[in-house]
Amino acid sequence: MQHSKNIAIVGSGLVGTLLAIQLKRSGHEVTVFDRRPDVRTVEFSGRSINLAMSNRGWKALREAGIEDEVRKLAIPLYQRAMHVNDKPAYFQKYGKDDEAIYSIPRGVLNRRMIDLAEKAGVHFRFEEKIWDVELSEGKLFTGESEKGEWKQYEFDLIFGADGAFSRIRHKMQRQSRFNYSQHFIDVGYKELNIPANEDGSHKLDKNSFHIWPRGKFMLIAMPNIDGSFTCTLFMPFEGENSFESINTEAKAQEFFQRFFPDINNEISNLMRDFFRNPTSALVTIKCFPWTYSDKVALVGDAAHAIVPFYGQGMNAGFEDITGLMELSEAYGNDWSTIFRQYEMYRKPNADAIAELSYRNFMEMSSKTADEKFLLRKKIESKFAEKYPKEWVPVYSRVTFSNKPYSEALHIGDQQAAIMDEVMKMKDIRDKWDSEEVEEKIHSLLKEERFQ
């Protein structure tokens, strides 16, 4: 049993709120600070990407006792729907028939989790910005402005769950031997929307993750329970077909009609959102250590922000909480050991999913419409279905299991090298589903260079 601690969490987003629920269930006093207003009282910002809940996320919610409540907000997606110009939409199953990712609007989930946390007894202090932190003493200083009068709070433990540009991490960065990097990709994103039909039904297949791959840019759409779709346009900031180049309604109309003709009826909605909603950047952030002494720890994006192209940002953050709670059960009141074990285990996995997420952007935006790539995936899928113990695709390892991300990255690299060899076979397009190809994969799996 742990002794009750007075704990502060900075950030009322999804990861911070889940951590608050778990710590409260463990008998601690928990206060959550956030510089923003209560999201339950404001309209969401228009810079969101729908969440893709998968195994890791559901496991964390299950252990917190709130899985059933969250499932009421989710729609299962069993496949990708690929929209290529001048061709009918075609579908790619994610995994086995019962395997799905789940679409949930970020704002809807965040509001519900805050409700559940308050019901559990967590205290929230909204519109209270952290200006300073004394790491070694567990003190937070809040106030209306940097030069105004500050309030002082003292806690046994502080968790930084305040996102990619964390105030808590910023203070930790001033410590000796703290490593930090951030990398912005040249692609930004903008939230768009396809409303429901008049009868409340969805205008596209509601159990699919819709993708319009267009090379250097792409559009995605994920369903909501109200019949609408949250769409996200990923596109370069500058250059041809960029956010910079589409600066008039006429250019926007021509752009959507040219590249997304199958949703022609929604162009007026997309154009309205294009100019109304902000354009946001995408960043990968890495740092280490994630903890300071036995007082302070970073979780979620504050420790490891990643680009969203594997749908694992929230799932990885939730898995941080799973790991912390497992360690707290193992080590009781020894928070120094809990923190040290937490960062040593989670750091390699955070780096691995960051790499996988960046690679998946290349796959989703350009390769998913490439015939050679599609053939490669057909071969992989057929072999995995026939020999499930010998070949589990990297996507399934990441999305439909709780195995370490680092393991998925390593095995995925081995599989990619094997498929490179398979695709070199003579007349592979004609004999892709032959026993000869199966035998080739079996023999490659046994070679030492692929072990």
N, C-alpha and C positions, 0 to 999 in steps of 0.2 A: 504494500500500500504506500502511496505517496503522501507526504505531508502537504496540506493545502498551501498553495502559494498565491500571492497577489500578482497577477500577470497582466501586462499591457500588450495589446496587439495594435500595431499601427497599420491601418488600411482595412476598409470594410468591404473589399471585393470578395470574390468567391473563395479564394484560398484562405484569406484572413478570417472570414466568417465560419468556414468549415473548421478551422483550427480552434476558433472560439467555442464552438459547440462541443468539440472533443475534449478540450481542456475543462470546460464546465462539467461535462459528464464524469471527468476524473476527480471532481471535487475541488477545483481551484476557483478563486475569484477572478473574473475576467472582465477587463474594460477594453473596448475597441475605440480607437481614435481615428477620425478621418477629417481631412481639411475640407472635403466637399460636403454639400448638403445631403441629407438622407435621400437616397435614390428612389425611395418609395413616394416622395413628394414632388419629383420633377420628371419632365419628359426626358427620355434617354437621348443621348447627345447626337445620334446620327453618325457615329464613327465605330459601329460595332460589327463584328463578324459572328454569325451564329456559331454556337458551340457544337462540337461533335463529341458527345459523351461516349466513351468506350469502356472496356473492361476495368481499366485502372481506376477510372472515375467512379464507376458503379461500386467497386469494392470499397473505396473510401467512404462513399455515402452510406453503404450498407453498414459498415462498422460504426458510423455515427448515428445510425438508427433513423435516417431520413430518406432512404432510397425510395420507399413507396410514395412519399410525397412528391419527390422530384420526377418520378416516372409519369405522373399525371400531366407534366408539362412537355413531355418528349414525344417525338415521332420517329419510329425506326426507319432507317435507310438501309436497304439491303444491297444496293447497287449504285454504280455511277451511271448516269445518263449522259452520253457524249453527243453534243450537238455540233456537227460539222456541216458547213455550208454545202448546199446542193446534194445532200445525202439525208436519208431518214435518220432520226436519232437511234443510236444503238446502245446496248446496255452491257456493263461489265459487273458481274457479281463480285462483292467484296470478299466473300469466303463461302462457307457452307450455307445451306439454305436458311438456317436459323441464326446466322451471324449477321449483325447489323451494327452500325453506329447510330447514334440518336441525336437528332437535331433539337436544340433548345435555344431560344433567344436569351442572350446574356442578361439583358435587363430584367426579364421575367424571372429568371433563376435567381439573380442577385436579390431581388426584392423578397422572394419567397424564403431564401436562406436567412436573411436578416430577421424576418418574422419568426422563423424557427429558432434562431439563436436567442432572440428576446424572450420567447416562450420558455427556453431552457434556463433563463436567468442571467444572460450576458448583458452587460451595460454598454450602451453606445454613446459616444460623445462626437456628434457631427459638427461640422464647421469649426473645428478646433485644430488649428495647424501646429505641427511640431516645428519649432524653430531651432532647438538644440537638444542634444542628448549627451549625458555623462555616462559613457559606456560602463565604466568600472563600478559605478554606484547605482546603476539602474534608474537614473533620473531623466524625466522628460520635461521639457519646457515648452509651453504653448502660449499663444497670444494672437491678437488680431493683426499685428504687424511686427516686423523684425525689430523696429526701434521702440515699440510700445511696451507696456507693462506685461510681463509674462507670469503665468501660473506655473508652479512647480509640482510635479508628481513624482513619487518614488515607488518603485516596484521591485519585486524579487526577480522577475524575468521580463524581458522585452523581446517581442517578435516583430521583425520588419516584414510586413506583407503589403508594402506600399508601392508595388509595381516596379516597372523597368527603371524609373528615375527616382528610386527610393531615397528618402531623406535619411533613413537609418543607415543604409549602405554608404551614402555620401559621408557620413560621419566616420564610419569604419575605414573608408578609403584613406583617411588621414593618419591611420596607424602604420607603423613600420611593417614592411614585408606583406602588404596587401596588394594582390595582383588584380588588375581590372582591365577589361577591354570592351569596346562597343563597336559594332559594325552595322551601318545602315546599307541596305541594298538599294539599287537605283529604281526600284519599283515601289510605288505607293498604292493605297487602296481607297476606295470610296464606297460607302454604303448606298445601295439603291433598293427599290421595293417593287414587287409585283403584287397588287392587291388580290383579294379573293374574288371569285365570281359573285354575282348578285345573290345567289342562294347559299353563299358561304363555303362553297367547295373550292378546291385547288385548281388552278388553270394548267398545271403540269402534274405529272405523276408525283404523288406526295410521298412515296416511299423510295425516292431516288435522290441522290446528290447530283445536281445538274451542273454540267461543265460545258462551257463554250471555249475550247482551246483555240487560240489565234496566234500562236508563235510567241511573240514578245509580250503579249498581254492576254488576259482571259477574264471571262465572267463566270461566276458561280452563283447558284441559287439553292437555298435550303428552306424547307417548309416550316411553317409555324402552325400551331393548333387552331388559329383563327381563320385558316384558309389562305393566308398570304404567304409570300416567299420573301425572305431577306436575301437580297442579292449583294454581291461584292464584286466590284470591278478592280482588278489588279492591272496596273499599267505603269510604264515608265513616267517619271516626272517630266522629262524633256525629250525632244526629238519628234520624229514622225509618229503619229498615233500615240500621243502622250497627253497627260493632263494639261500641260502648257499649251499644246497646239489646238486643243478643242476649247476655244474661248468665246464662241458665239453659239446661239441656238441653232443657226443654220448648219454650222459645222457639227454640232452634236447630233442633229437629226440625220445628217448624211452618214455620220459614223455609225449610229445604231442601225440604220436601215441597211448599210453595206455589210456590216459584220454580224448582225444578229437579226436576220430577216424573219426567222421563225417565231420571234416574239414581237412582230411588227405592231400588233395591237396595243402593246404596252409602252411604245416609244415615248408617248407624251408623259407617262408617269416616270420613266427612266430619266428623261431630259429634265423634268422638274427637280428630281432628287439630285441629279448631276450638279446642278448649279446651286442647290440649297445646302447640300451636305458638305462637310469639310473633306479635304484630301489629307490622309494620314500617312505617316511614314512607318516603315517596318525595320526593326532593329534586333540584332542578336547581342546579348550581353552575357559576358562570362566574368566570374570573379572567384577569388579564394583568398583567405578562408571565408566561410559563411557564418562563423560564430566568433564571439569575443568572450573569452574566459567562460564562466558558467552563468553569464548574465544575459547575453544578447544573441539572437540567431535570425538569419534571413530565411524566408520561405518563398516559393513561387517565383514570379517574375523578378522580384528584388534580388534573387540569387542567380536566376538563369532565364532571362527572357529569350524567346526564340521566335522565328517567323512562323506563321500559322499554317503552313502547307502540309502538315501531317495531321492536323486537328488534335495535337497532343499538348498544347500549352496548358490548358486547364487540367487535363488528365495528369500531366507531369507534376503540376503544383499540388493536386490532390494526393498524388503518390508521396510527395514530401511529408504530408500529414500522416499518411499510413505508416511511413517509416518512423517518424517521430514517436507515434503512439506505441508502436511495437517495441521501440527502444526504451520508452518510459516504463513499460511493463517489465522489461528485462532488468533494468538498472535502478528502478525505484527512485530514490531521492538524489542519486548521483548525476546531477544535471551536467557536470563537466564531462563525464564519460558519454552521456546521451548525446550531447552536442558534438563531441569529437567523432563518435561513431556515425552520427547522422551525416556530417559533411564528407567524411571519407567514403561512405558508400554512395551517396547521392551524386557527388560531383562528376565521376566518370559517366554516369548514366545521363546526367543533364547535358554534358558535352556531346554524347552520342546522339541524343534526340535532336539537338541543335543541328548536327551535321545531316541527319536523315531528313529533317524538315526542309533544309535548304535544297537538298537533292530532289525532294519531291516536287518542289516548285518547277524545276526543269522538266520533270516528267509530266506534270499536269498541264503545263502551258503549251508545250510543243510536242513532246513525244507521244502523247495519247492519241494524236491524229496521224501518226506515222505508221505506215503499213508494216515495215520491218519490226518496229517495236511491238505492234499488236500481235504479229506472228510469234515473236519471242514470248510474250505473255501467254499466248495460247498453249505453247509447248510447256511452259512452266506449270500452268494451271492443270493441264492434262496429267502431267507426271505427278504433281502433288496430290491430285485426286486419286490416282491409282496407287501411289506409294506414299501415304500420309506420314509414315514413320521416318521416311528417308528425306522428305522435302517439305518443309513448312515455309511458305513465302514470307519474305521479310515484313510485308504489310500485315500479315496475320500475326506474326510474332510481336509486332508493336501494338496492334489494335485489339486483338482477340485473346491476348494472354497477359500474364503479369510477370513474365520473364524479364530480366534486366534489359534496358535499352542497349547497353554496351554489347550484350550478347547478340541482339538482333543486328546491330551494325556489323559486327565481326562475321557472323554467318551470312549476312546479306552480301558482303564483299566477296566471300567465297562463292556464293551462288552466282553472282554477276560474272565472275571469272569463268565459271563453268559454262554459263550460257554464251559467253563470248566465243568459246571454243565450239559449242554446238552450232551457232549461227554461221560458222565458217564451213560447215559441211556442204559438200556439193549437192545441188538440187534440193536444198533444205525446204524450199517453198512447196515442193511436190511431195516430199516424204516426211513432213513435220510430225505426223501422227503414226509413224511406222515403228516397228520393233527395233529397227536399226538405231533410231534416235534414242529410244529408251535405253538400249544397251550402251550407247555412247555416254549418256548421263550416268548410268550405273558405274561404268569403268572410270569416269572422271572423278566421281565421288570417292573412289578408293585410292586415287593417286595422292601421294604424300603432300604435293604442293597445294592441295585443296583441303588439307586437314586443319 
